Amino acid sequence: MLWDRLQFAFTVTYHYLFPQLTMGLALIIVFMKWRYLKTNNDSWNAAARFWARIFAINFAVGVVTGIPLEFQFGTNWAGFSNYAGGVIGQTLAMEGVFAFFLESSLLGLFLFGEKKLSRRGHFAVAAGLCAGSWLSGYFIIATNAFMQHPTGYAVGQNGTLQLASFWEFVLNPWAIWEYAHNMSASVVTAATVVASVGALWKLLGKYNEESGMFLRVGIITALVASVLQIFPTGDQNGKLVADYQPASLAALEGVFKSGSRAPLAIIGQPNVDEQTLENPVVVPGMLSFLAYGSFGATVKGLDAFPKTDWPDNIPLLYYSYHIMVGLGTLILALMAIGALLLWLRRLDKSRPVLWLLMLAFPFPYIATIAGWLTAELGRQPWIVYNLFRTTDAASPMVNTGDVVFTTIGFVGLYFVIGVCFLYLVGREIAHGPVHAERRG
């Protein structure tokens, strides 16, 4: 069981490094193509082509690293697939049949069909590519949301789950707010990467017009998306956790004792054995207000739940959540400073801020992975919340040695893929936004 979980955690974490950039980047490419239509400035079109090449590399690696995840439902998690496959199979199939093929077909048309299409036609292809990318994300989120808050299902005669209401399942309120939060995070990732490349070129004194475009688009987009991360998407996700997963809320906030006017922990170290939060820095009453809209509201601590229903790894859950929040706050602050300097027309001369922007690109990746760790660890010990435990979900016929061996293989293979990915992206950044036109 431990190795099954470690293997899936490794492969899904590595995989999600790539689609989180493509989903956010698809929206930015649409904006750049729209600006090209409005201004007739070829630099906007060159910028869109440049990021389309980065998009394509990310998309290809995302496909390669995503395929093993589908197989692991059968190889490592046969118990889960047998129990919930009648429901989640719908969205997983739709993601592949509709969204993935739409996205991959339009990507080829966008990359190689520009000379055959009108300017408006090429913009329409970019918009369709974005729609396919975002639709793909929704189907995956809807699958995860069912695991967090199951809706639209019925229990069959054999005890497995069957789909009872397609629309109730797909329009799960948890899915809607989780999707909004996830996609705004993807936009933060893409916009930060765009700003980082712009800052790099600005520091090197290269591609002055394009680097200025990347800084403006990246900073403003990241700032807006970072605000949306906090409110309303983060706020609504927190309220859903408070309402439907109160044990998770207690664990990720380090609340061991139930009580009113629950404080919000800024920092601290959870001591599970002593059931206390050590060295805390807190805001009194704020957790009660954020979770239930009243400073006097009672928040259930972990003492209100049997230990068998506590999340499996409370320290990791607590630290993942606070890393996500902390890095998100830092990104928001950095982008606010960058936006202020843009407004004052002083960003080009503010080399320390340019350096910070250039070095900030890993932050949203770390924050997003920490956010997914928070969601998945918080759901434990359930794989389908309050219906099916993770301990019953693994494949009984797969032995630990096989899982260890294949995990080592995945680590080696993904290392090679990662090196190739970094080389290809680094080459595109070094060539700049107009190298294809120069070679033509």
Order of alpha helices (4+ residues) and beta strands (2+ residues): alpha-alpha-alpha-alpha-alpha-alpha-beta-beta-alpha-alpha-alpha-alpha-alpha-beta-beta-beta-alpha-beta-alpha-alpha-alpha-beta-beta-alpha-alpha
